[in-house]
Amino acid sequence: MLNTTKVSIIVPVYNSEKYLSKCLDTLINQTLQEIEIICINDGSKDNSLKILKDYATKDNRIKIISKENEGLSAARNDGLKIASGEYIGYIDSDDWVDLDFYEKLYNAAEKYQSETACASIVRVGKDIEKYKLKYEKENFITENEDKLKTAGIPSSSYVWNKIYKRKNLLETGIEFIKGKAYEDIPWSIQVIYYLKGLVTVPDCKYYYRRTPGSIRLSKKEKNNLDCQEVEKIMIEFAKTHNLENILQGYKMAKRSRIKLLNINLLKTFYYYPNIKIYKLFGLIPIIKTKENF
């Protein structure tokens, strides 16, 4: 039978009861009807699974996979294995998208036969809503370095504001690294590099919720070590493929600080390839040096 699923949307879910309904509402009400919504319940201990089951009774496009907790990377990898759509999309369970998000991305990708289509990102916090990445024109890009720069890599190595041609994504053999925070960083540079073409889609927005429980605000010490580790993989890939131009001025995860009574007196920030900037109280630049590190 002919596959009519245009986009498979993979939704890792872990203890997301507070925000999950908003995420699912924007998916089941997409203007693009030919979608499947693959929800990976990653060992949630709250009411997330119940919410998923309630939605699945109302919409048969929702598939629920329940498993023991292995983390975001494993959930995304598992979702891809069972996806059937022409394209793959990812969304975090505390985020949401425009109701015509996947229709616009799909149509743009098909128009240019592009293996990746890319939307704007709006970061939403308690008192803020601002663009993290914004596209105002529809542009089709084929050159590798330009694709990566346009996607905002490496500083905005996000996986979820895009769709990817499933067949070609599978052919790359690239998976998310299990057990690591910031798993998007090495995955994105490789996938965008290997997939042919990237089209930017204006007036098409992914809403990224910055919450106290989000990965970038919790377990800071481990996450920073993870970020340094995956960053090394990304940097090595860029060097090997003559992409060092995209790294110039990139603010790296490595940093140091001097504290007194739990107050940051001095922070040191590292920028690729060899710039160190010392900031008083972590805010006021006072010294800039060049050295190897």
ZADO-1210 file (C-alpha; in nm, 4 decimals, padded with zeros to 6 digits):
<atoms>
<atom x="00.0000" y="00.0000" z="00.0000" code="MET" pos="1"/>
<atom x="00.1258" y="00.3467" z="-00.0871" code="LEU" pos="2"/>
<atom x="00.2682" y="00.5344" z="00.2118" code="ASN" pos="3"/>
<atom x="00.0709" y="00.8555" z="00.2643" code="THR" pos="4"/>
<atom x="00.2557" y="00.9768" z="00.5751" code="THR" pos="5"/>
<atom x="00.4356" y="01.2934" z="00.4797" code="LYS" pos="6"/>
<atom x="00.6016" y="01.3742" z="00.8134" code="VAL" pos="7"/>
<atom x="00.6769" y="01.1557" z="01.1136" code="SER" pos="8"/>
<atom x="00.7060" y="01.3721" z="01.4252" code="ILE" pos="9"/>
<atom x="00.9112" y="01.2196" z="01.7069" code="ILE" pos="10"/>
<atom x="00.8224" y="01.3417" z="02.0571" code="VAL" pos="11"/>
<atom x="01.0419" y="01.2219" z="02.3469" code="PRO" pos="12"/>
<atom x="00.8362" y="01.2498" z="02.6674" code="VAL" pos="13"/>
<atom x="00.9719" y="01.2471" z="03.0207" code="TYR" pos="14"/>
<atom x="00.7735" y="01.3903" z="03.3141" code="ASN" pos="15"/>
<atom x="00.6148" y="01.6553" z="03.0928" code="SER" pos="16"/>
<atom x="00.2623" y="01.6644" z="03.2346" code="GLU" pos="17"/>
<atom x="00.2677" y="02.0419" z="03.2850" code="LYS" pos="18"/>
<atom x="00.3332" y="02.1257" z="02.9188" code="TYR" pos="19"/>
<atom x="00.2519" y="01.8104" z="02.7215" code="LEU" pos="20"/>
<atom x="-00.1071" y="01.8988" z="02.6281" code="SER" pos="21"/>
<atom x="-00.0029" y="02.2249" z="02.4617" code="LYS" pos="22"/>
<atom x="00.2596" y="02.0397" z="02.2603" code="CYS" pos="23"/>
<atom x="00.0151" y="01.7697" z="02.1486" code="LEU" pos="24"/>
<atom x="-00.2589" y="02.0210" z="02.0683" code="ASP" pos="25"/>
<atom x="-00.0334" y="02.1950" z="01.8182" code="THR" pos="26"/>
<atom x="00.0469" y="01.8596" z="01.6577" code="LEU" pos="27"/>
<atom x="-00.3004" y="01.7084" z="01.6233" code="ILE" pos="28"/>
<atom x="-00.4278" y="02.0389" z="01.4834" code="ASN" pos="29"/>
<atom x="-00.1609" y="02.0736" z="01.2153" code="GLN" pos="30"/>
<atom x="-00.2895" y="02.1876" z="00.8783" code="THR" pos="31"/>
<atom x="-00.0833" y="01.9049" z="00.7289" code="LEU" pos="32"/>
<atom x="-00.3035" y="01.6037" z="00.7992" code="GLN" pos="33"/>
<atom x="-00.0779" y="01.3288" z="00.6666" code="GLU" pos="34"/>
<atom x="00.1445" y="01.3000" z="00.9730" code="ILE" pos="35"/>
<atom x="00.2202" y="01.0444" z="01.2403" code="GLU" pos="36"/>
<atom x="00.3034" y="01.1495" z="01.5951" code="ILE" pos="37"/>
<atom x="00.5458" y="00.9066" z="01.7598" code="ILE" pos="38"/>
<atom x="00.5527" y="00.9666" z="02.1350" code="CYS" pos="39"/>
<atom x="00.8349" y="00.7942" z="02.3194" code="ILE" pos="40"/>
<atom x="00.7380" y="00.7754" z="02.6861" code="ASN" pos="41"/>
<atom x="01.0861" y="00.7557" z="02.8385" code="ASP" pos="42"/>
<atom x="00.9966" y="00.6120" z="03.1788" code="GLY" pos="43"/>
<atom x="00.7859" y="00.9071" z="03.2970" code="SER" pos="44"/>
<atom x="00.6858" y="00.8962" z="03.6640" code="LYS" pos="45"/>
<atom x="00.4139" y="01.1632" z="03.6456" code="ASP" pos="46"/>
<atom x="00.0863" y="01.1697" z="03.4484" code="ASN" pos="47"/>
<atom x="00.2534" y="01.2023" z="03.1076" code="SER" pos="48"/>
<atom x="00.1592" y="00.8505" z="02.9950" code="LEU" pos="49"/>
<atom x="-00.2042" y="00.9016" z="03.0939" code="LYS" pos="50"/>
<atom x="-00.2137" y="01.2266" z="02.8939" code="ILE" pos="51"/>
<atom x="-00.0641" y="01.0480" z="02.5938" code="LEU" pos="52"/>
<atom x="-00.3221" y="00.7684" z="02.6137" code="LYS" pos="53"/>
<atom x="-00.6079" y="01.0186" z="02.6421" code="ASP" pos="54"/>
<atom x="-00.4909" y="01.1949" z="02.3245" code="TYR" pos="55"/>
<atom x="-00.4323" y="00.8655" z="02.1422" code="ALA" pos="56"/>
<atom x="-00.7965" y="00.7663" z="02.1935" code="THR" pos="57"/>
<atom x="-00.8981" y="01.0833" z="02.0090" code="LYS" pos="58"/>
<atom x="-00.6399" y="01.0739" z="01.7282" code="ASP" pos="59"/>
<atom x="-00.5189" y="00.7492" z="01.5721" code="ASN" pos="60"/>
<atom x="-00.2146" y="00.9214" z="01.4262" code="ARG" pos="61"/>
<atom x="-00.0574" y="00.9129" z="01.7734" code="ILE" pos="62"/>
<atom x="00.1656" y="00.6128" z="01.8451" code="LYS" pos="63"/>
<atom x="00.2920" y="00.5556" z="02.1992" code="ILE" pos="64"/>
<atom x="00.6109" y="00.3671" z="02.2765" code="ILE" pos="65"/>
<atom x="00.6769" y="00.3173" z="02.6492" code="SER" pos="66"/>
<atom x="01.0239" y="00.2229" z="02.7653" code="LYS" pos="67"/>
<atom x="01.2599" y="00.2475" z="03.0593" code="GLU" pos="68"/>
<atom x="01.4301" y="00.5811" z="03.0990" code="ASN" pos="69"/>
<atom x="01.7398" y="00.6051" z="02.8774" code="GLU" pos="70"/>
<atom x="01.7404" y="00.9751" z="02.7982" code="GLY" pos="71"/>
<atom x="01.6587" y="01.2049" z="02.5093" code="LEU" pos="72"/>
<atom x="01.9099" y="01.0635" z="02.2604" code="SER" pos="73"/>
<atom x="01.7889" y="00.7045" z="02.2937" code="ALA" pos="74"/>
<atom x="01.4260" y="00.8175" z="02.2638" code="ALA" pos="75"/>
<atom x="01.4965" y="01.0034" z="01.9403" code="ARG" pos="76"/>
<atom x="01.6914" y="00.7091" z="01.7996" code="ASN" pos="77"/>
<atom x="01.4078" y="00.4701" z="01.8879" code="ASP" pos="78"/>
<atom x="01.1506" y="00.6967" z="01.7256" code="GLY" pos="79"/>
<atom x="01.3421" y="00.7091" z="01.3991" code="LEU" pos="80"/>
<atom x="01.3553" y="00.3288" z="01.3809" code="LYS" pos="81"/>
<atom x="00.9763" y="00.2979" z="01.3583" code="ILE" pos="82"/>
<atom x="00.8993" y="00.6162" z="01.1632" code="ALA" pos="83"/>
<atom x="00.7421" y="00.5751" z="00.8189" code="SER" pos="84"/>
<atom x="00.7034" y="00.9317" z="00.6890" code="GLY" pos="85"/>
<atom x="00.8760" y="01.0895" z="00.3912" code="GLU" pos="86"/>
<atom x="01.0313" y="01.3377" z="00.6329" code="TYR" pos="87"/>
<atom x="01.1275" y="01.3308" z="00.9990" code="ILE" pos="88"/>
<atom x="01.0563" y="01.6066" z="01.2490" code="GLY" pos="89"/>
<atom x="01.1517" y="01.6285" z="01.6164" code="TYR" pos="90"/>
<atom x="00.9790" y="01.8258" z="01.8901" code="ILE" pos="91"/>
<atom x="01.0484" y="01.8385" z="02.2634" code="ASP" pos="92"/>
<atom x="00.7420" y="01.7716" z="02.4767" code="SER" pos="93"/>
<atom x="00.7496" y="02.1100" z="02.6527" code="ASP" pos="94"/>
<atom x="00.7660" y="02.3057" z="02.3249" code="ASP" pos="95"/>
<atom x="00.5121" y="02.3827" z="02.0521" code="TRP" pos="96"/>
<atom x="00.4919" y="02.4950" z="01.6885" code="VAL" pos="97"/>
<atom x="00.2731" y="02.7039" z="01.4575" code="ASP" pos="98"/>
<atom x="-00.0321" y="02.5126" z="01.3357" code="LEU" pos="99"/>
<atom x="00.0934" y="02.5283" z="00.9756" code="ASP" pos="100"/>
<atom x="00.4524" y="02.4500" z="01.0757" code="PHE" pos="101"/>
<atom x="00.4872" y="02.1095" z="00.9110" code="TYR" pos="102"/>
<atom x="00.2809" y="02.2009" z="00.6046" code="GLU" pos="103"/>
<atom x="00.5095" y="02.4952" z="00.5290" code="LYS" pos="104"/>
<atom x="00.8266" y="02.2952" z="00.5870" code="LEU" pos="105"/>
<atom x="00.7026" y="02.0014" z="00.3801" code="TYR" pos="106"/>
<atom x="00.5908" y="02.2163" z="00.0877" code="ASN" pos="107"/>
<atom x="00.9190" y="02.4069" z="00.0808" code="ALA" pos="108"/>
<atom x="01.1238" y="02.0861" z="00.0935" code="ALA" pos="109"/>
<atom x="00.9213" y="01.9335" z="-00.1907" code="GLU" pos="110"/>
<atom x="00.9353" y="02.2520" z="-00.3976" code="LYS" pos="111"/>
<atom x="01.3160" y="02.2475" z="-00.4062" code="TYR" pos="112"/>
<atom x="01.3634" y="01.8720" z="-00.3562" code="GLN" pos="113"/>
<atom x="01.5613" y="01.9716" z="-00.0499" code="SER" pos="114"/>
<atom x="01.6525" y="01.7070" z="00.2064" code="GLU" pos="115"/>
<atom x="01.6276" y="01.9605" z="00.4909" code="THR" pos="116"/>
<atom x="01.3844" y="02.2469" z="00.5585" code="ALA" pos="117"/>
<atom x="01.4437" y="02.4949" z="00.8382" code="CYS" pos="118"/>
<atom x="01.2133" y="02.7236" z="01.0440" code="ALA" pos="119"/>
<atom x="01.2667" y="03.0151" z="01.2815" code="SER" pos="120"/>
<atom x="01.3056" y="02.9625" z="01.6562" code="ILE" pos="121"/>
<atom x="01.1320" y="03.1706" z="01.9216" code="VAL" pos="122"/>
<atom x="01.2624" y="03.1302" z="02.2755" code="ARG" pos="123"/>
<atom x="00.9923" y="03.1598" z="02.5398" code="VAL" pos="124"/>
<atom x="01.0591" y="03.2119" z="02.9099" code="GLY" pos="125"/>
<atom x="00.8699" y="03.3424" z="03.2088" code="LYS" pos="126"/>
<atom x="00.8892" y="03.7038" z="03.0997" code="ASP" pos="127"/>
<atom x="01.0468" y="03.6847" z="02.7538" code="ILE" pos="128"/>
<atom x="00.9626" y="03.5866" z="02.4000" code="GLU" pos="129"/>
<atom x="01.2307" y="03.6568" z="02.1437" code="LYS" pos="130"/>
<atom x="01.3749" y="03.5119" z="01.8253" code="TYR" pos="131"/>
<atom x="01.6707" y="03.2808" z="01.8713" code="LYS" pos="132"/>
<atom x="01.6890" y="03.2317" z="01.4946" code="LEU" pos="133"/>
<atom x="01.4820" y="03.4132" z="01.2336" code="LYS" pos="134"/>
<atom x="01.4309" y="03.3615" z="00.8596" code="TYR" pos="135"/>
<atom x="01.2603" y="03.6335" z="00.6586" code="GLU" pos="136"/>
<atom x="01.3027" y="03.4857" z="00.3094" code="LYS" pos="137"/>
<atom x="01.2707" y="03.1503" z="00.1401" code="GLU" pos="138"/>
<atom x="01.6210" y="03.0547" z="00.0302" code="ASN" pos="139"/>
<atom x="01.7455" y="02.7251" z="-00.1081" code="PHE" pos="140"/>
<atom x="02.1100" y="02.6545" z="-00.0272" code="ILE" pos="141"/>
<atom x="02.3294" y="02.3713" z="-00.1526" code="THR" pos="142"/>
<atom x="02.6889" y="02.4607" z="-00.0575" code="GLU" pos="143"/>
<atom x="02.7945" y="02.2868" z="00.2633" code="ASN" pos="144"/>
<atom x="02.9472" y="02.5774" z="00.4521" code="GLU" pos="145"/>
<atom x="02.6569" y="02.8045" z="00.3604" code="ASP" pos="146"/>
<atom x="02.4051" y="02.5412" z="00.4725" code="LYS" pos="147"/>
<atom x="02.5686" y="02.5197" z="00.8135" code="LEU" pos="148"/>
<atom x="02.5980" y="02.8946" z="00.8580" code="LYS" pos="149"/>
<atom x="02.2366" y="02.9449" z="00.7556" code="THR" pos="150"/>
<atom x="02.1217" y="02.6800" z="01.0043" code="ALA" pos="151"/>
<atom x="02.3055" y="02.8700" z="01.2772" code="GLY" pos="152"/>
<atom x="02.5564" y="02.5942" z="01.3424" code="ILE" pos="153"/>
<atom x="02.7423" y="02.5679" z="01.5726" code="PRO" pos="154"/>
<atom x="02.5849" y="02.8223" z="01.8103" code="SER" pos="155"/>
<atom x="02.2268" y="02.7127" z="01.7322" code="SER" pos="156"/>
<atom x="02.2709" y="02.3406" z="01.6742" code="SER" pos="157"/>
<atom x="01.9059" y="02.2602" z="01.7336" code="TYR" pos="158"/>
<atom x="01.7446" y="01.9542" z="01.5826" code="VAL" pos="159"/>
<atom x="01.3781" y="02.0402" z="01.6261" code="TRP" pos="160"/>
<atom x="01.3182" y="02.3445" z="01.4030" code="ASN" pos="161"/>
<atom x="01.3697" y="02.1365" z="01.0883" code="LYS" pos="162"/>
<atom x="01.2446" y="01.8389" z="00.8920" code="ILE" pos="163"/>
<atom x="01.4770" y="01.5868" z="00.7278" code="TYR" pos="164"/>
<atom x="01.4243" y="01.3477" z="00.4362" code="LYS" pos="165"/>
<atom x="01.3911" y="01.0149" z="00.6167" code="ARG" pos="166"/>
<atom x="01.5463" y="00.7896" z="00.3508" code="LYS" pos="167"/>
<atom x="01.8572" y="01.0045" z="00.3247" code="ASN" pos="168"/>
<atom x="01.8803" y="01.0591" z="00.6998" code="LEU" pos="169"/>
<atom x="01.8821" y="00.6836" z="00.7543" code="LEU" pos="170"/>
<atom x="02.1488" y="00.6422" z="00.4881" code="GLU" pos="171"/>
<atom x="02.3879" y="00.8654" z="00.6835" code="THR" pos="172"/>
<atom x="02.3797" y="00.6183" z="00.9730" code="GLY" pos="173"/>
<atom x="02.4155" y="00.9091" z="01.2184" code="ILE" pos="174"/>
<atom x="02.2538" y="00.8603" z="01.5593" code="GLU" pos="175"/>
<atom x="02.2276" y="01.0756" z="01.8694" code="PHE" pos="176"/>
<atom x="02.4964" y="00.9920" z="02.1242" code="ILE" pos="177"/>
<atom x="02.3305" y="00.8167" z="02.4168" code="LYS" pos="178"/>
<atom x="02.3703" y="00.9442" z="02.7697" code="GLY" pos="179"/>
<atom x="02.5021" y="01.2885" z="02.6788" code="LYS" pos="180"/>
<atom x="02.3508" y="01.6327" z="02.7168" code="ALA" pos="181"/>
<atom x="02.3766" y="01.8685" z="02.4160" code="TYR" pos="182"/>
<atom x="02.3506" y="01.5691" z="02.1834" code="GLU" pos="183"/>
<atom x="02.2289" y="01.8052" z="01.9072" code="ASP" pos="184"/>
<atom x="02.5758" y="01.9574" z="01.8667" code="ILE" pos="185"/>
<atom x="02.7618" y="01.6731" z="01.6869" code="PRO" pos="186"/>
<atom x="02.4439" y="01.5352" z="01.5260" code="TRP" pos="187"/>
<atom x="02.3402" y="01.8592" z="01.3570" code="SER" pos="188"/>
<atom x="02.6707" y="01.9512" z="01.1928" code="ILE" pos="189"/>
<atom x="02.7002" y="01.6036" z="01.0402" code="GLN" pos="190"/>
<atom x="02.3397" y="01.5700" z="00.9250" code="VAL" pos="191"/>
<atom x="02.3194" y="01.9183" z="00.7713" code="ILE" pos="192"/>
<atom x="02.6537" y="01.8560" z="00.5988" code="TYR" pos="193"/>
<atom x="02.5567" y="01.5207" z="00.4461" code="TYR" pos="194"/>
<atom x="02.1951" y="01.5896" z="00.3484" code="LEU" pos="195"/>
<atom x="02.1582" y="01.7653" z="00.0130" code="LYS" pos="196"/>
<atom x="02.0108" y="02.1109" z="00.0241" code="GLY" pos="197"/>
<atom x="01.8598" y="02.3269" z="00.2953" code="LEU" pos="198"/>
<atom x="01.5620" y="02.5575" z="00.2449" code="VAL" pos="199"/>
<atom x="01.4718" y="02.8333" z="00.4908" code="THR" pos="200"/>
<atom x="01.1001" y="02.8930" z="00.5480" code="VAL" pos="201"/>
<atom x="00.9799" y="03.2390" z="00.6580" code="PRO" pos="202"/>
<atom x="00.6879" y="03.2960" z="00.8955" code="ASP" pos="203"/>
<atom x="00.7215" y="02.9436" z="01.0294" code="CYS" pos="204"/>
<atom x="00.8079" y="02.9223" z="01.3986" code="LYS" pos="205"/>
<atom x="00.9157" y="02.6687" z="01.6578" code="TYR" pos="206"/>
<atom x="00.8581" y="02.7836" z="02.0165" code="TYR" pos="207"/>
<atom x="01.1349" y="02.6685" z="02.2483" code="TYR" pos="208"/>
<atom x="01.0318" y="02.6818" z="02.6129" code="ARG" pos="209"/>
<atom x="01.3127" y="02.7674" z="02.8529" code="ARG" pos="210"/>
<atom x="01.2026" y="02.6245" z="03.1873" code="THR" pos="211"/>
<atom x="01.3723" y="02.5547" z="03.5226" code="PRO" pos="212"/>
<atom x="01.3643" y="02.1834" z="03.4423" code="GLY" pos="213"/>
<atom x="01.5196" y="02.2151" z="03.0975" code="SER" pos="214"/>
<atom x="01.8466" y="02.0411" z="03.0257" code="ILE" pos="215"/>
<atom x="02.0436" y="02.3639" z="02.9954" code="ARG" pos="216"/>
<atom x="01.9336" y="02.4865" z="03.3362" code="LEU" pos="217"/>
<atom x="01.9761" y="02.1700" z="03.5404" code="SER" pos="218"/>
<atom x="02.2665" y="01.9427" z="03.6401" code="LYS" pos="219"/>
<atom x="02.4998" y="02.2173" z="03.5240" code="LYS" pos="220"/>
<atom x="02.8317" y="02.0526" z="03.6111" code="GLU" pos="221"/>
<atom x="02.7613" y="01.7242" z="03.4285" code="LYS" pos="222"/>
<atom x="02.5985" y="01.9033" z="03.1365" code="ASN" pos="223"/>
<atom x="02.9000" y="02.1304" z="03.0970" code="ASN" pos="224"/>
<atom x="03.1335" y="01.8293" z="03.0857" code="LEU" pos="225"/>
<atom x="02.9041" y="01.6593" z="02.8335" code="ASP" pos="226"/>
<atom x="02.8984" y="01.9755" z="02.6241" code="CYS" pos="227"/>
<atom x="03.2772" y="01.9892" z="02.6162" code="GLN" pos="228"/>
<atom x="03.2908" y="01.6253" z="02.5061" code="GLU" pos="229"/>
<atom x="03.0376" y="01.6539" z="02.2214" code="VAL" pos="230"/>
<atom x="03.1878" y="01.9894" z="02.1247" code="GLU" pos="231"/>
<atom x="03.5194" y="01.8150" z="02.0596" code="LYS" pos="232"/>
<atom x="03.3453" y="01.5767" z="01.8199" code="ILE" pos="233"/>
<atom x="03.1843" y="01.8706" z="01.6378" code="MET" pos="234"/>
<atom x="03.5111" y="02.0648" z="01.6147" code="ILE" pos="235"/>
<atom x="03.7021" y="01.7619" z="01.4879" code="GLU" pos="236"/>
<atom x="03.4359" y="01.7040" z="01.2192" code="PHE" pos="237"/>
<atom x="03.4609" y="02.0693" z="01.1113" code="ALA" pos="238"/>
<atom x="03.8404" y="02.0496" z="01.0888" code="LYS" pos="239"/>
<atom x="03.8334" y="01.7231" z="00.8940" code="THR" pos="240"/>
<atom x="03.5851" y="01.8636" z="00.6411" code="HIS" pos="241"/>
<atom x="03.7474" y="02.2075" z="00.5983" code="ASN" pos="242"/>
<atom x="03.4671" y="02.3871" z="00.7807" code="LEU" pos="243"/>
<atom x="03.6698" y="02.5824" z="01.0362" code="GLU" pos="244"/>
<atom x="03.5262" y="02.9112" z="00.9068" code="ASN" pos="245"/>
<atom x="03.1957" y="02.8328" z="01.0750" code="ILE" pos="246"/>
<atom x="03.3735" y="02.7960" z="01.4104" code="LEU" pos="247"/>
<atom x="03.5393" y="03.1374" z="01.4186" code="GLN" pos="248"/>
<atom x="03.4344" y="03.3220" z="01.7327" code="GLY" pos="249"/>
<atom x="03.2278" y="03.0280" z="01.8616" code="TYR" pos="250"/>
<atom x="03.1791" y="03.0534" z="02.2392" code="LYS" pos="251"/>
<atom x="03.2967" y="02.7203" z="02.3749" code="MET" pos="252"/>
<atom x="03.1655" y="02.5288" z="02.6740" code="ALA" pos="253"/>
<atom x="03.4984" y="02.5440" z="02.8524" code="LYS" pos="254"/>
<atom x="03.5067" y="02.8203" z="03.1124" code="ARG" pos="255"/>
<atom x="03.6533" y="02.8935" z="03.4527" code="SER" pos="256"/>
<atom x="03.5590" y="03.1208" z="03.7414" code="ARG" pos="257"/>
<atom x="03.6840" y="03.2684" z="04.0653" code="ILE" pos="258"/>
<atom x="03.4260" y="03.2886" z="04.3439" code="LYS" pos="259"/>
<atom x="03.4066" y="03.4491" z="04.6851" code="LEU" pos="260"/>
<atom x="03.1127" y="03.3743" z="04.9170" code="LEU" pos="261"/>
<atom x="02.9336" y="03.2174" z="04.6203" code="ASN" pos="262"/>
<atom x="02.9687" y="03.5394" z="04.4187" code="ILE" pos="263"/>
<atom x="03.1377" y="03.5265" z="04.0777" code="ASN" pos="264"/>
<atom x="03.4287" y="03.7693" z="04.0967" code="LEU" pos="265"/>
<atom x="03.5859" y="03.6739" z="03.7657" code="LEU" pos="266"/>
<atom x="03.4782" y="03.4460" z="03.4812" code="LYS" pos="267"/>
<atom x="03.6914" y="03.3326" z="03.1893" code="THR" pos="268"/>
<atom x="03.5246" y="03.2575" z="02.8552" code="PHE" pos="269"/>
<atom x="03.6913" y="03.0711" z="02.5680" code="TYR" pos="270"/>
<atom x="03.6203" y="03.1401" z="02.2006" code="TYR" pos="271"/>
<atom x="03.7387" y="02.9311" z="01.9083" code="TYR" pos="272"/>
<atom x="04.0204" y="02.9076" z="01.8160" code="PRO" pos="273"/>
<atom x="04.2348" y="03.0887" z="02.0747" code="ASN" pos="274"/>
<atom x="04.0609" y="03.3836" z="02.2408" code="ILE" pos="275"/>
<atom x="04.0137" y="03.4154" z="02.6172" code="LYS" pos="276"/>
<atom x="03.8017" y="03.6940" z="02.7623" code="ILE" pos="277"/>
<atom x="03.8028" y="03.7714" z="03.1337" code="TYR" pos="278"/>
<atom x="03.4826" y="03.9274" z="03.2678" code="LYS" pos="279"/>
<atom x="03.4418" y="04.0954" z="03.6037" code="LEU" pos="280"/>
<atom x="03.1465" y="03.9417" z="03.7889" code="PHE" pos="281"/>
<atom x="03.0993" y="03.7372" z="03.4731" code="GLY" pos="282"/>
<atom x="02.9530" y="04.0402" z="03.2961" code="LEU" pos="283"/>
<atom x="03.2069" y="04.3174" z="03.2387" code="ILE" pos="284"/>
<atom x="03.4893" y="04.2392" z="02.9881" code="PRO" pos="285"/>
<atom x="03.8233" y="04.3528" z="03.1289" code="ILE" pos="286"/>
<atom x="04.0960" y="04.1499" z="02.9507" code="ILE" pos="287"/>
<atom x="04.1140" y="03.9788" z="02.6124" code="LYS" pos="288"/>
<atom x="04.4085" y="03.7532" z="02.5279" code="THR" pos="289"/>
<atom x="04.5185" y="03.5138" z="02.2540" code="LYS" pos="290"/>
<atom x="04.6667" y="03.1786" z="02.3508" code="GLU" pos="291"/>
<atom x="04.6447" y="02.8112" z="02.2695" code="ASN" pos="292"/>
<atom x="04.4129" y="02.5948" z="02.4784" code="PHE" pos="293"/>
</atoms>
